[in-house]
Amino acid sequence: MTHTASERTSPNVASPAQAAELGGQVLVAIQRLADVLDRETTLLKDYRLQEALGLSAEKSEAARVYVQALIPVKANAVALGRWAPDRVGEIRRAQARLGDVVSLNMTVLATARSVSEGILRSLAAEVAAPRTLTTYGAAGRAQNATRPVATPLAVSRSL
């Protein structure tokens, strides 16, 4: 049987107390990631994009901690099931809640991206539309200019 380096270094659960502690660590990691994702979702819904973007480092760290917390759980799944079945149930419920939070976060991110792309498409169409300057001739009638009028464009790179 082949083990990865992380599985070889994960501690073996040898008692009910260790199983409960390991389960608790995973629950903390799940909750931390869910909280960060929930905050990001709320900020995006409130159009506070700059603040939402500021959570990227915290979100990455929470995701890393979560993944690292799962390694010993996978390596000790039998022991956890035997010595801390209640914790296993809590972990499953927390995972389901995390899945819901991730799903909502992804939906909000997709919506924000779609809105941004729509704004850029509209702006591009507006800038690319042919424009002519209307002037008045000697007889007082409107005349179209022979050359298009340039449309100024200002772009802010900060959100």
Secondary structure, DSSP 8 states (H G I E B T S, - for coil): ----HHHHHS----SHHHHHHHHHHHHHHHHHHHHHHHHHHHHHHTT-HHHHHTTHHHHHHHHHHHHHHHHHHHHTHHHHHHH-HHHHHHHHHHHHHHHHHHHHHHHHHHHHHHHHHHHHHHHHHHHHS--EEEEE-TTS-EEEEEEE-----------
